[in-house]
Amino acid sequence: MPDDEPFDVAGCLQRVRQRDQAAARELVDHLYPLVIRIVRSHLPRRVAEEDLSQEVFMKMFTRLDQYQGAVPLTHWVSRIAVTTCIDHLRAQKRRPEFRWADLSENEADVLDAVLTGENDVPANDTLAAHELVHKLLEQLKPDDRMVIQLLDLEQKSIAEISNLTGWNASLIKVRAFRARRKLQKLFKELQKTERS
């Protein structure tokens, strides 16, 4: 199919439902960039992105009879991808305690700069700051981590998060509030251990 022609989702779905393997491959090729982007941004620790992507596609194909076209196919598949990531996060064992000693030297420097009020993080510490944020996020419950990831890091709206997760706006706001409080508490605990 030439790149300048729009993808015929309805036609492809019809062929897939008739067990056309070529159409199934076309559908995967069409949706792969969307799925891999979601998986990479919500990838649980110790889970291979390709394995998780394949699981998303397996779920999509096994549930294809449930798709009625009320929402765009990309929204429906996005919800499956996000839910699959959340399920994997939930399945992971309890997160270990997070301590100052667990930080790399760069991460400790970044956290120290934040704690002392030095808002400018040197450019070479950007990666350390990114890793530190993710280490703190790993301490949250999967649903809380997901809402902070979507709302604060990916800058998605409440409506977009609701479409992706199926959560109502009130639940999203409550989870975000609680998750931010938990992050503040973790931050304060790190401050205490750093001072002692």
TIVOMAR-595481 format. One record per residue (C-alpha): residue number from 1; y, z, x. Coordinates in steps of 0.05 Angstrom, whole numbers, plus 32768, in hexadecimal, padded with zeros to 4 digits. Last residue first. Layout:
<vexbas>
+-----+------+------+------+
!  nr !    y !    z !    x !
+-----+------+------+------+
! NUM !    Y !    Z !    X !
...
+-----+------+------+------+
</vexbas>
This chain:
<vexbas>
+-----+------+------+------+
!  nr !    y !    z !    x !
+-----+------+------+------+
! 196 ! 80E4 ! 84A0 ! 81AD !
! 195 ! 811E ! 8470 ! 81A1 !
! 194 ! 80F2 ! 8431 ! 819C !
! 193 ! 80C2 ! 8455 ! 816D !
! 192 ! 80FB ! 8468 ! 813F !
! 191 ! 8119 ! 8422 ! 813F !
! 190 ! 80D5 ! 8404 ! 8130 !
! 189 ! 80D0 ! 8432 ! 80F4 !
! 188 ! 8115 ! 841C ! 80DE !
! 187 ! 8100 ! 83D2 ! 80E0 !
! 186 ! 80C1 ! 83E1 ! 80BA !
! 185 ! 80EB ! 8404 ! 8084 !
! 184 ! 811B ! 83CA ! 8081 !
! 183 ! 80E1 ! 839A ! 8079 !
! 182 ! 80C5 ! 83C5 ! 8041 !
! 181 ! 8108 ! 83C5 ! 801E !
! 180 ! 810B ! 8379 ! 8025 !
! 179 ! 80C6 ! 8373 ! 8007 !
! 178 ! 80D8 ! 83A0 ! 7FCC !
! 177 ! 8116 ! 8377 ! 7FBB !
! 176 ! 80F1 ! 8335 ! 7FC3 !
! 175 ! 80B8 ! 834D ! 7F97 !
! 174 ! 80E9 ! 8365 ! 7F61 !
! 173 ! 810F ! 8323 ! 7F63 !
! 172 ! 80D0 ! 82F9 ! 7F60 !
! 171 ! 80B4 ! 8323 ! 7F26 !
! 170 ! 80F5 ! 831B ! 7EFF !
! 169 ! 80F5 ! 82CF ! 7F0A !
! 168 ! 80AF ! 82C5 ! 7EEF !
! 167 ! 8075 ! 82B8 ! 7F1F !
! 166 ! 804F ! 8275 ! 7F19 !
! 165 ! 804F ! 826F ! 7F64 !
! 164 ! 806E ! 822B ! 7F73 !
! 163 ! 8096 ! 8223 ! 7F33 !
! 162 ! 80AF ! 826B ! 7F36 !
! 161 ! 80C2 ! 8261 ! 7F7F !
! 160 ! 80EB ! 8223 ! 7F6C !
! 159 ! 810D ! 8249 ! 7F33 !
! 158 ! 811E ! 8284 ! 7F61 !
! 157 ! 813E ! 8252 ! 7F91 !
! 156 ! 811F ! 8240 ! 7FD4 !
! 155 ! 8142 ! 8253 ! 8015 !
! 154 ! 8105 ! 8247 ! 8040 !
! 153 ! 810E ! 8287 ! 8068 !
! 152 ! 812D ! 82B3 ! 8033 !
! 151 ! 810E ! 829F ! 7FF0 !
! 150 ! 80CD ! 827D ! 8004 !
! 149 ! 80BA ! 82A9 ! 803F !
! 148 ! 80D3 ! 82E8 ! 801C !
! 147 ! 80AA ! 82D7 ! 7FDE !
! 146 ! 806C ! 82C7 ! 8007 !
! 145 ! 8070 ! 8307 ! 802F !
! 144 ! 8076 ! 8330 ! 7FF0 !
! 143 ! 8039 ! 830D ! 7FD1 !
! 142 ! 8011 ! 8316 ! 8011 !
! 141 ! 8021 ! 8360 ! 801A !
! 140 ! 8052 ! 836A ! 8053 !
! 139 ! 8041 ! 837A ! 809C !
! 138 ! 8039 ! 8331 ! 80AC !
! 137 ! 8083 ! 8328 ! 809C !
! 136 ! 8096 ! 8355 ! 80D6 !
! 135 ! 806C ! 832C ! 8106 !
! 134 ! 808A ! 82EC ! 80E8 !
! 133 ! 80D1 ! 8305 ! 80F4 !
! 132 ! 80BF ! 8318 ! 813B !
! 131 ! 80A2 ! 82D3 ! 8149 !
! 130 ! 80E2 ! 82B2 ! 8131 !
! 129 ! 810D ! 82E2 ! 815A !
! 128 ! 80E3 ! 82D4 ! 8198 !
! 127 ! 80EB ! 8289 ! 818C !
! 126 ! 8136 ! 8291 ! 8186 !
! 125 ! 8138 ! 82BB ! 81C6 !
! 124 ! 814B ! 8281 ! 81F3 !
! 123 ! 8188 ! 8273 ! 81C7 !
! 122 ! 81A2 ! 82B9 ! 81D1 !
! 121 ! 81A5 ! 82E3 ! 8191 !
! 120 ! 81EC ! 82F1 ! 817E !
! 119 ! 81EE ! 832A ! 814B !
! 118 ! 81F4 ! 8362 ! 817F !
! 117 ! 81F1 ! 839C ! 814E !
! 116 ! 81C7 ! 83CB ! 8179 !
! 115 ! 818A ! 83C2 ! 814C !
! 114 ! 8190 ! 8376 ! 814C !
! 113 ! 8197 ! 8372 ! 8198 !
! 112 ! 815C ! 83A2 ! 819F !
! 111 ! 8132 ! 8376 ! 8171 !
! 110 ! 8142 ! 8339 ! 819B !
! 109 ! 8133 ! 835E ! 81DC !
! 108 ! 80F1 ! 837A ! 81BF !
! 107 ! 80DD ! 8333 ! 81AA !
! 106 ! 80ED ! 8319 ! 81F0 !
! 105 ! 80C3 ! 834F ! 8211 !
! 104 ! 8089 ! 8343 ! 81E1 !
! 103 ! 8082 ! 8374 ! 81A8 !
! 102 ! 8042 ! 839C ! 819B !
! 101 ! 8060 ! 83D9 ! 81BF !
! 100 ! 8095 ! 83DE ! 8189 !
!  99 ! 805E ! 83EA ! 8156 !
!  98 ! 8042 ! 83C5 ! 8119 !
!  97 ! 8007 ! 83E7 ! 80F8 !
!  96 ! 7FCE ! 83B6 ! 80EB !
!  95 ! 7FD0 ! 838A ! 80AD !
!  94 ! 7F99 ! 8399 ! 807C !
!  93 ! 7F63 ! 8365 ! 807E !
!  92 ! 7F70 ! 831E ! 806A !
!  91 ! 7F59 ! 8309 ! 8025 !
!  90 ! 7F9F ! 8312 ! 8008 !
!  89 ! 7FBD ! 82E2 ! 803B !
!  88 ! 7F86 ! 82B0 ! 802A !
!  87 ! 7F94 ! 82B5 ! 7FE0 !
!  86 ! 7FDF ! 82AD ! 7FED !
!  85 ! 7FD2 ! 826D ! 8014 !
!  84 ! 7FA7 ! 8252 ! 7FDB !
!  83 ! 7FDC ! 8264 ! 7FA9 !
!  82 ! 8011 ! 823F ! 7FD1 !
!  81 ! 7FE5 ! 8201 ! 7FD7 !
!  80 ! 7FD1 ! 8201 ! 7F8D !
!  79 ! 801A ! 8209 ! 7F79 !
!  78 ! 802E ! 81CF ! 7FA6 !
!  77 ! 7FF7 ! 81A4 ! 7F87 !
!  76 ! 8015 ! 81AF ! 7F41 !
!  75 ! 805B ! 81A3 ! 7F5A !
!  74 ! 8046 ! 8163 ! 7F7E !
!  73 ! 8022 ! 814A ! 7F3F !
!  72 ! 8063 ! 814D ! 7F18 !
!  71 ! 8061 ! 817D ! 7EDE !
!  70 ! 8043 ! 8172 ! 7E98 !
!  69 ! 8013 ! 813F ! 7EB7 !
!  68 ! 7FD4 ! 815C ! 7E99 !
!  67 ! 7FB3 ! 8178 ! 7ED8 !
!  66 ! 7F77 ! 81A2 ! 7EC2 !
!  65 ! 7F46 ! 8168 ! 7ECE !
!  64 ! 7F5E ! 8168 ! 7F17 !
!  63 ! 7F45 ! 81AE ! 7F21 !
!  62 ! 7F0C ! 819E ! 7F51 !
!  61 ! 7F37 ! 8169 ! 7F74 !
!  60 ! 7F71 ! 8199 ! 7F7F !
!  59 ! 7F45 ! 81D2 ! 7F95 !
!  58 ! 7F24 ! 81A5 ! 7FC9 !
!  57 ! 7F69 ! 818C ! 7FDE !
!  56 ! 7F82 ! 81D3 ! 7FE9 !
!  55 ! 7F43 ! 81E5 ! 800F !
!  54 ! 7F4D ! 81A8 ! 803C !
!  53 ! 7F93 ! 81C0 ! 804B !
!  52 ! 7F79 ! 8206 ! 805C !
!  51 ! 7F46 ! 81E9 ! 808D !
!  50 ! 7F7B ! 81BC ! 80AC !
!  49 ! 7FAB ! 81F6 ! 80B4 !
!  48 ! 7F77 ! 8221 ! 80D9 !
!  47 ! 7F77 ! 8269 ! 80C1 !
!  46 ! 7F7D ! 82A1 ! 80F5 !
!  45 ! 7FBF ! 82BB ! 80D8 !
!  44 ! 7FD3 ! 82A2 ! 8094 !
!  43 ! 7FF8 ! 8260 ! 808F !
!  42 ! 8033 ! 8263 ! 8060 !
!  41 ! 8063 ! 8230 ! 8080 !
!  40 ! 802A ! 8207 ! 809E !
!  39 ! 8004 ! 8205 ! 805C !
!  38 ! 8042 ! 81EE ! 8035 !
!  37 ! 8052 ! 81B7 ! 8067 !
!  36 ! 8008 ! 81A2 ! 806A !
!  35 ! 8006 ! 819B ! 801E !
!  34 ! 8045 ! 8171 ! 8018 !
!  33 ! 8033 ! 8142 ! 8052 !
!  32 ! 7FEB ! 813B ! 8037 !
!  31 ! 7FFE ! 8127 ! 7FF0 !
!  30 ! 8000 ! 80DB ! 7FF9 !
!  29 ! 7FC6 ! 80D9 ! 802A !
!  28 ! 7F9D ! 8106 ! 7FFB !
!  27 ! 7FAC ! 80D8 ! 7FC0 !
!  26 ! 7F9B ! 809A ! 7FE8 !
!  25 ! 7F58 ! 80BA ! 7FFD !
!  24 ! 7F49 ! 80CA ! 7FB4 !
!  23 ! 7F5B ! 8082 ! 7FA1 !
!  22 ! 7F2A ! 8067 ! 7FD5 !
!  21 ! 7EF4 ! 8096 ! 7FB9 !
!  20 ! 7EFB ! 807A ! 7F71 !
!  19 ! 7ED8 ! 80AF ! 7F46 !
!  18 ! 7EF6 ! 8097 ! 7F04 !
!  17 ! 7F23 ! 80D4 ! 7F06 !
!  16 ! 7F3C ! 80BC ! 7F49 !
!  15 ! 7F4D ! 8078 ! 7F2B !
!  14 ! 7F77 ! 8098 ! 7EF4 !
!  13 ! 7F98 ! 80C6 ! 7F27 !
!  12 ! 7FAB ! 8088 ! 7F51 !
!  11 ! 7FC9 ! 8065 ! 7F15 !
!  10 ! 7FF1 ! 80A3 ! 7F01 !
!   9 ! 8009 ! 80B0 ! 7F48 !
!   8 ! 8020 ! 8068 ! 7F56 !
!   7 ! 8040 ! 8073 ! 7F9A !
!   6 ! 8083 ! 8051 ! 7F9F !
!   5 ! 8084 ! 800F ! 7FC5 !
!   4 ! 80AB ! 800C ! 8006 !
!   3 ! 8072 ! 8027 ! 8030 !
!   2 ! 8044 ! 7FEC ! 801F !
!   1 ! 8000 ! 8000 ! 8000 !
+-----+------+------+------+
</vexbas>
